[in-house]
Amino acid sequence: MGLTEKLTNIKTEAEALLAFANSKTGASDTSLGDAVARLAGGYGQGGGISLDALSMYMIDGLTEIYSPTITKIQRMYAFAQMHSVTSINLPNVTFIGAYAFFGDKYVTSVNLPKVDAIEYQAFRGCAKIEEIVLPSYNSRFDTSTFEACDSLRKIDANRIYFSTGVSLKNYSLSCKNLETLIIRNTDKIATLESRNVFGTATYKMNSGQGYIYVPSSLVDTYKANATWSTYVDQIRAIEDYPEICG
């Protein structure tokens, strides 16, 4: 098959996917990225199906998940195992459902400035992400949220807290190279389910090679807490490390 024919086929498939998405959501998007994001987000009378229900080969080659209009990703596996995607840029999304980006192993860039809740295994297996910054976060990290994100070295979250249970569920931060966790809660500590939150004994946080940064007013409370006391020598005040915590 020649290049011209390949390009023609891609164009035809993209137009078909755009039409399919619009037929489900009732929208009239002209951007394939917007249409697919709207569909995964559950917008429109017929929307909300998972992208794994589509013929995923039709959007093979998509490198960025971007939409300024979507505010919630509600369906499981919405953008899972999209192996050509390298960037997630969703400036107005506030909620990310379970398995949303599961297995997106080539993603390196993540922009989620308004996200305040992420469900379980949402980023599991995103092996190339090195840093996550969540300036609006205000919920727990559920089971295996970032498990197997083996390049992830730094997580900076506005507030990790859950009123009816633990804030950090087991394996939520099971990342072998995680060395910086910044928790900016100023009123209450983020409760820890167990050491399993950070994976196995050989992972950096569990082997004494990582640090947890919290407000100075809560440092002693964290160190005195039965579960956090395991990391007593790794808990630091945010205010003492501006070069790391900003």
URCOR-V695140 format. One record per helix or strand of 3 or more residues. SS is the DSSP state (alpha for helix, beta for strand). FROM is the first residue (numbers start at 0). TO is the last residue. If there is no record, write none. Layout:
ss;from;to
SS;FROM;TO
SS;FROM;TO
This chain:
ss;from;to
alpha;2;24
alpha;31;40
alpha;50;52
alpha;55;58
beta;63;65
beta;86;88
beta;108;110
beta;130;133
beta;153;156
beta;179;182
alpha;194;197
alpha;204;206
beta;210;213
alpha;215;223
alpha;227;233
beta;234;236
alpha;237;239
alpha;241;244
